[in-house]
Amino acid sequence: MTTLLESEEHKSLRAAVSAFAKTHPTALEAEDNTRLWQEAAKLGYIGVNLPEAYGGGGAGITELALVLEELGAAGNPLLMMIVSPAICGTVIARFGTEEQKREWLPRLADGTRLMAFGITEPDAGSNSHRITTTARRDGTDWILSGRKVFVSGVDIADATLIVGRTDDARTGRLKPCLFIVPRDTPGFERRAIDMELSAVERQFELVLDDVRLPADALVGDEDAGLLQLFAGLNPERVMTAAFGIGMGRFALGKALEYARERTVWKTPIGAHQAIAHPLAQAHIDLELARLMMQKAAHLYDAGDDAGAGEAANMAKYAAGEACVRAVDQAVHTLGGNGLTREYGLGRLIAASRVARIAPVSREMILNYVSHQTLGLPKSY
């Protein structure tokens, strides 16, 4: 993969992360990634985007996405990087109180704490305006009630950043707000969802049954609403793109190695255009997706939230499609071997679809682009 548009510092970071990731068993071989996470954090990779004043690397989403991409390309993607430093760390760094920053950011950066993120509900997936998890005041406390689904890593996270809604006294409408809910808070229950997807990080359904939280559990301004929410969702899309690109590169690398070595009728199969051209196309698709991901990350780091929103959606779309095509072509290149445990590609068939589905479906991204970018009438 070319790095012509990257600075020397970025090239060095990419090479260092790649070398580090290759010293660990791949996610296909490891039962968990705790050691990988802790060692990556010690090297400054997990908190590279968090402020230096709170123990982070002082860089941005650009660098964090680079780290995740290289980990994925080595077969060691860390899904919780999308959640803990990118979403939760960003939101707290931008909108949290000084006390919240001191409490959480150094520990998120050094890997001693993890934070999950809960937004999706059984009846509110892409439509965040239909979220029914509500928070009401009780004296100085908050009472939070509702349900969440498909929340990653709740069992290993110290707390979950929950998206709820509060009453707006001026309009009578509900507005989104963010709350830090520690894992063992009374009334905060979790149930693992039985997934066909094979991944280290499990998915959970959450029930918040009149969960009582102190006043300082609220992150940011109660009246900021969507501004604070999308401060975390745009990095989430960029990081999901990095996740997909890394996975696609890993699959493509396996296919290329096989195509160079597997010989039929005294000729490596990679010499045949029926094999070579689809792999070349997969490489092109991944490169194009990376360029859009880099654009989105740079816009976000430059403070252009509106521009980053459009680019992050496009990057996530492009990376999801490129990842699926790369994995599918890798499996076809290996034939029957593509479905064996030895090569580790079969399980990626399901995993690659995650980049298409989450955190927002490709269809909703097309809705966004057609309405927001192209100015076409809204269909929903």
PLY file of the C-alpha trace (Angstrom):
ply
format ascii 1.0
element vertex 380
property float x
property float y
property float z
element edge 379
property int vertex1
property int vertex2
end_header
0.00 0.00 0.00
1.48 3.35 -0.98
2.08 6.13 1.52
3.15 8.91 -0.86
0.81 11.48 0.68
1.94 10.81 4.23
4.55 12.70 6.19
7.76 11.01 7.25
6.39 10.92 10.79
3.29 9.08 9.60
5.36 6.65 7.57
7.48 5.92 10.62
4.40 5.41 12.79
2.90 3.07 10.19
6.09 1.00 10.01
6.41 0.82 13.81
2.82 -0.29 14.35
3.08 -2.88 11.58
6.25 -4.34 13.07
4.70 -4.39 16.53
1.47 -6.07 15.39
3.33 -8.82 13.56
5.05 -9.90 16.79
1.71 -11.00 18.26
-0.53 -13.95 17.38
-3.25 -12.87 14.98
-6.81 -12.46 16.19
-7.48 -15.79 14.48
-5.09 -17.51 16.89
-5.52 -15.54 20.13
-8.33 -16.18 22.61
-8.36 -12.55 23.68
-6.45 -9.39 22.85
-5.83 -8.06 26.37
-2.06 -8.36 26.10
-2.02 -6.77 22.66
-4.16 -3.87 23.92
-2.01 -3.27 26.99
1.26 -3.39 25.08
-0.08 -1.13 22.34
-1.20 1.32 25.02
2.25 1.31 26.66
3.73 2.27 23.30
1.30 5.18 23.05
-0.75 3.76 20.19
-4.14 3.48 21.91
-4.19 7.07 23.17
-2.33 8.67 20.27
-5.33 10.95 19.57
-5.91 12.08 23.16
-4.54 15.38 24.56
-0.96 15.36 25.82
-2.06 17.20 28.96
-4.00 14.08 29.97
-1.45 11.44 29.02
-2.28 11.05 25.35
-0.16 11.47 22.26
-1.56 14.85 21.33
-2.19 13.77 17.72
-5.57 13.19 16.08
-7.99 10.78 14.46
-5.64 10.71 11.46
-2.98 8.96 13.53
-5.42 6.75 15.46
-6.94 5.51 12.19
-3.45 4.79 10.86
-2.72 2.67 13.94
-5.94 0.68 13.63
-5.43 0.11 9.90
-1.94 -1.31 10.43
-3.08 -3.52 13.30
-5.84 -4.88 11.07
-3.51 -5.40 8.12
-1.37 -7.61 10.38
-4.43 -9.64 11.40
-4.80 -7.94 14.77
-7.64 -5.42 14.57
-8.71 -3.93 17.89
-12.41 -3.21 17.61
-12.52 -1.30 20.90
-10.18 1.33 19.45
-13.20 2.55 17.51
-15.12 2.90 20.74
-12.89 3.72 23.70
-10.34 6.31 22.46
-12.09 7.40 19.25
-15.70 7.91 20.37
-15.61 8.13 24.15
-12.18 9.69 24.48
-12.96 12.30 21.85
-16.29 13.26 23.42
-14.80 13.58 26.90
-11.78 15.51 25.60
-13.99 17.98 23.73
-16.93 18.35 26.07
-16.17 16.75 29.43
-15.62 18.63 32.65
-12.10 19.04 33.96
-12.83 16.38 36.56
-14.08 13.94 33.89
-10.99 14.58 31.77
-8.64 13.93 34.69
-10.59 10.84 35.72
-10.88 9.13 32.34
-8.47 10.36 29.67
-5.15 9.27 31.25
-6.57 5.81 31.91
-8.11 5.45 28.47
-4.75 6.47 27.01
-2.61 4.07 29.05
-5.00 1.16 28.53
-5.88 0.61 32.18
-9.51 1.51 31.49
-11.94 0.87 28.66
-15.20 2.60 27.85
-18.03 1.18 25.73
-20.61 3.20 23.80
-24.35 2.59 23.76
-26.58 4.30 21.20
-28.50 1.66 19.17
-31.87 0.51 20.48
-34.24 -2.29 19.41
-36.54 0.23 17.72
-33.99 2.96 17.00
-31.12 1.88 14.80
-30.17 4.45 12.20
-32.84 6.86 13.40
-31.25 8.37 16.52
-34.23 10.72 16.84
-36.33 7.74 17.97
-34.13 6.88 20.95
-36.37 6.13 23.90
-33.74 5.84 26.64
-34.61 8.82 28.80
-33.01 10.67 31.68
-34.94 12.67 34.25
-33.76 14.72 37.16
-34.33 13.64 40.74
-32.86 16.34 42.91
-29.25 16.65 41.82
-29.20 13.09 40.45
-30.22 11.67 37.08
-32.49 8.64 36.64
-31.79 6.78 33.39
-34.17 4.19 31.91
-34.20 2.33 28.60
-32.61 -0.41 26.49
-29.63 -0.64 24.16
-28.50 -3.38 21.76
-25.31 -4.31 19.92
-23.04 -2.64 22.44
-19.48 -3.93 22.04
-17.27 -4.98 24.94
-19.50 -4.04 27.87
-18.11 -6.96 29.88
-14.54 -5.69 29.59
-15.33 -1.97 29.78
-15.18 -0.07 33.06
-18.08 2.12 32.00
-20.41 2.73 29.06
-21.11 6.10 27.51
-24.89 5.96 27.08
-26.85 8.15 24.69
-30.11 9.15 26.36
-32.62 11.93 25.93
-33.76 14.64 28.30
-36.68 17.03 28.23
-36.04 20.45 26.72
-37.94 22.86 28.97
-38.15 25.42 26.17
-39.66 23.22 23.45
-41.02 20.22 25.33
-39.07 17.96 22.98
-36.47 15.38 23.85
-32.82 16.11 23.11
-29.83 13.73 23.12
-27.45 13.76 26.08
-24.49 11.57 27.05
-24.00 9.84 30.41
-21.11 7.83 31.86
-22.53 4.67 33.45
-20.02 2.56 35.46
-20.27 -1.17 34.78
-21.48 -2.20 38.25
-24.08 0.56 38.73
-27.29 -0.85 40.29
-30.02 -1.31 37.67
-27.51 -1.50 34.81
-27.86 -5.03 33.43
-26.30 -6.70 30.42
-27.01 -9.83 28.39
-24.66 -11.24 25.77
-26.18 -11.50 22.29
-25.60 -14.86 20.61
-23.80 -13.84 17.43
-22.78 -15.93 14.42
-19.92 -13.46 14.05
-16.65 -14.80 15.45
-14.89 -12.00 17.31
-13.01 -11.48 20.55
-15.28 -8.59 21.55
-18.79 -9.72 22.42
-22.01 -7.86 21.72
-24.53 -7.04 24.45
-28.07 -5.96 25.09
-28.35 -3.49 27.96
-31.26 -2.76 30.27
-31.21 0.42 32.33
-33.84 0.07 35.02
-34.10 3.42 36.82
-30.32 3.71 36.98
-29.43 6.47 39.42
-26.44 8.58 38.43
-24.81 11.57 40.09
-24.98 14.98 38.44
-21.41 14.66 37.18
-22.30 11.57 35.09
-23.59 13.95 32.40
-20.90 14.67 29.81
-20.89 18.17 28.40
-23.67 20.69 28.14
-27.21 19.45 28.58
-28.30 21.81 25.79
-25.61 20.92 23.23
-27.56 17.93 21.89
-26.52 16.61 18.50
-23.28 18.63 18.42
-21.74 16.47 21.14
-23.17 13.25 19.74
-21.72 13.74 16.26
-18.37 14.77 17.73
-18.07 11.07 18.53
-19.91 9.59 15.55
-17.70 11.16 12.87
-14.52 9.60 14.37
-16.46 6.35 14.66
-17.06 6.34 10.90
-13.42 7.17 10.14
-12.23 4.40 12.44
-14.68 1.89 10.99
-13.20 2.72 7.60
-9.72 2.03 9.00
-11.00 -1.25 10.44
-12.37 -2.32 7.05
-9.29 -1.25 5.10
-7.00 -3.10 7.48
-9.09 -6.27 7.23
-9.19 -5.99 3.44
-5.41 -5.60 3.29
-4.94 -8.65 5.51
-7.16 -10.78 3.25
-5.53 -9.43 0.09
-2.08 -10.20 1.49
-3.08 -13.82 2.10
-4.42 -14.10 -1.44
-1.34 -12.58 -3.02
0.98 -14.91 -1.14
-1.07 -17.90 -2.26
-1.34 -16.69 -5.88
2.44 -16.35 -6.11
3.15 -19.81 -4.65
0.29 -22.01 -5.85
1.30 -23.61 -9.14
-0.98 -25.30 -11.66
0.46 -26.72 -14.89
3.87 -25.36 -13.93
2.58 -21.76 -13.69
1.75 -19.74 -10.55
-1.96 -19.05 -10.59
-1.25 -15.34 -10.11
0.06 -15.22 -13.66
-3.46 -15.74 -14.97
-5.51 -12.59 -15.49
-8.63 -14.26 -14.12
-6.80 -14.33 -10.79
-4.58 -11.27 -11.11
-7.10 -8.68 -12.30
-9.65 -9.10 -9.49
-6.84 -8.87 -6.95
-5.54 -5.72 -8.64
-9.06 -4.28 -8.51
-9.30 -5.09 -4.81
-6.03 -3.25 -4.22
-7.29 -0.21 -6.14
-10.55 -0.16 -4.19
-8.71 -0.29 -0.87
-6.34 2.50 -1.91
-9.24 4.75 -2.97
-11.07 4.06 0.29
-7.93 4.95 2.23
-7.64 8.30 0.46
-11.19 9.22 1.46
-10.53 8.03 5.01
-7.45 10.24 5.19
-9.44 13.20 3.87
-12.15 12.67 6.47
-9.63 12.34 9.29
-7.74 15.47 8.25
-10.97 17.48 8.02
-12.02 16.32 11.47
-8.64 17.08 13.00
-8.76 20.53 11.38
-12.05 21.27 13.16
-14.28 21.11 10.07
-17.10 19.04 11.57
-19.47 19.57 8.64
-16.91 18.64 6.01
-15.73 15.71 8.08
-19.28 14.40 8.39
-19.72 14.09 4.65
-16.24 12.66 4.07
-16.46 10.24 7.02
-19.69 8.78 5.68
-18.17 8.39 2.22
-15.03 6.82 3.66
-17.01 4.34 5.70
-19.08 3.40 2.65
-16.05 2.99 0.37
-14.07 1.00 2.93
-16.99 -1.31 3.70
-17.48 -2.15 0.03
-13.74 -2.53 -0.61
-13.32 -4.78 2.42
-16.12 -7.14 1.41
-14.83 -7.41 -2.15
-11.25 -8.00 -1.01
-12.27 -10.76 1.40
-14.54 -12.43 -1.14
-11.85 -12.36 -3.81
-9.26 -13.69 -1.39
-11.48 -16.66 -0.55
-12.13 -17.36 -4.25
-8.39 -17.13 -4.99
-7.64 -19.85 -2.47
-10.58 -22.01 -3.52
-11.30 -24.67 -0.93
-8.34 -23.51 1.12
-10.11 -20.20 1.54
-12.55 -21.89 3.91
-10.00 -23.74 6.04
-8.87 -22.67 9.47
-5.26 -22.82 8.32
-5.59 -19.72 6.18
-8.05 -17.86 8.40
-10.12 -16.26 5.65
-13.45 -18.04 6.08
-14.32 -16.26 9.32
-13.65 -12.91 7.61
-16.63 -13.47 5.31
-18.94 -12.54 8.19
-16.57 -10.08 9.84
-16.13 -8.05 6.65
-19.87 -7.37 6.55
-19.59 -5.42 9.80
-17.99 -2.53 7.93
-21.03 -2.48 5.63
-23.64 -2.68 8.36
-22.26 -0.79 11.35
-22.27 1.83 12.72
-24.56 3.00 9.91
-25.77 1.02 6.91
-24.59 1.79 3.40
-28.18 2.60 2.46
-28.37 5.34 5.09
-25.09 6.74 3.83
-26.54 6.87 0.33
-29.56 8.66 1.80
-27.23 11.14 3.49
-25.25 11.84 0.33
-28.29 12.11 -1.92
-30.02 14.51 0.48
-27.19 16.47 2.11
-24.66 16.55 -0.73
-26.72 16.31 -3.89
-29.70 18.29 -2.64
-32.27 15.69 -3.63
-35.64 15.49 -1.81
-35.55 13.57 1.46
-37.17 10.14 1.31
-37.46 9.46 5.03
0 1
1 2
2 3
3 4
4 5
5 6
6 7
7 8
8 9
9 10
10 11
11 12
12 13
13 14
14 15
15 16
16 17
17 18
18 19
19 20
20 21
21 22
22 23
23 24
24 25
25 26
26 27
27 28
28 29
29 30
30 31
31 32
32 33
33 34
34 35
35 36
36 37
37 38
38 39
39 40
40 41
41 42
42 43
43 44
44 45
45 46
46 47
47 48
48 49
49 50
50 51
51 52
52 53
53 54
54 55
55 56
56 57
57 58
58 59
59 60
60 61
61 62
62 63
63 64
64 65
65 66
66 67
67 68
68 69
69 70
70 71
71 72
72 73
73 74
74 75
75 76
76 77
77 78
78 79
79 80
80 81
81 82
82 83
83 84
84 85
85 86
86 87
87 88
88 89
89 90
90 91
91 92
92 93
93 94
94 95
95 96
96 97
97 98
98 99
99 100
100 101
101 102
102 103
103 104
104 105
105 106
106 107
107 108
108 109
109 110
110 111
111 112
112 113
113 114
114 115
115 116
116 117
117 118
118 119
119 120
120 121
121 122
122 123
123 124
124 125
125 126
126 127
127 128
128 129
129 130
130 131
131 132
132 133
133 134
134 135
135 136
136 137
137 138
138 139
139 140
140 141
141 142
142 143
143 144
144 145
145 146
146 147
147 148
148 149
149 150
150 151
151 152
152 153
153 154
154 155
155 156
156 157
157 158
158 159
159 160
160 161
161 162
162 163
163 164
164 165
165 166
166 167
167 168
168 169
169 170
170 171
171 172
172 173
173 174
174 175
175 176
176 177
177 178
178 179
179 180
180 181
181 182
182 183
183 184
184 185
185 186
186 187
187 188
188 189
189 190
190 191
191 192
192 193
193 194
194 195
195 196
196 197
197 198
198 199
199 200
200 201
201 202
202 203
203 204
204 205
205 206
206 207
207 208
208 209
209 210
210 211
211 212
212 213
213 214
214 215
215 216
216 217
217 218
218 219
219 220
220 221
221 222
222 223
223 224
224 225
225 226
226 227
227 228
228 229
229 230
230 231
231 232
232 233
233 234
234 235
235 236
236 237
237 238
238 239
239 240
240 241
241 242
242 243
243 244
244 245
245 246
246 247
247 248
248 249
249 250
250 251
251 252
252 253
253 254
254 255
255 256
256 257
257 258
258 259
259 260
260 261
261 262
262 263
263 264
264 265
265 266
266 267
267 268
268 269
269 270
270 271
271 272
272 273
273 274
274 275
275 276
276 277
277 278
278 279
279 280
280 281
281 282
282 283
283 284
284 285
285 286
286 287
287 288
288 289
289 290
290 291
291 292
292 293
293 294
294 295
295 296
296 297
297 298
298 299
299 300
300 301
301 302
302 303
303 304
304 305
305 306
306 307
307 308
308 309
309 310
310 311
311 312
312 313
313 314
314 315
315 316
316 317
317 318
318 319
319 320
320 321
321 322
322 323
323 324
324 325
325 326
326 327
327 328
328 329
329 330
330 331
331 332
332 333
333 334
334 335
335 336
336 337
337 338
338 339
339 340
340 341
341 342
342 343
343 344
344 345
345 346
346 347
347 348
348 349
349 350
350 351
351 352
352 353
353 354
354 355
355 356
356 357
357 358
358 359
359 360
360 361
361 362
362 363
363 364
364 365
365 366
366 367
367 368
368 369
369 370
370 371
371 372
372 373
373 374
374 375
375 376
376 377
377 378
378 379
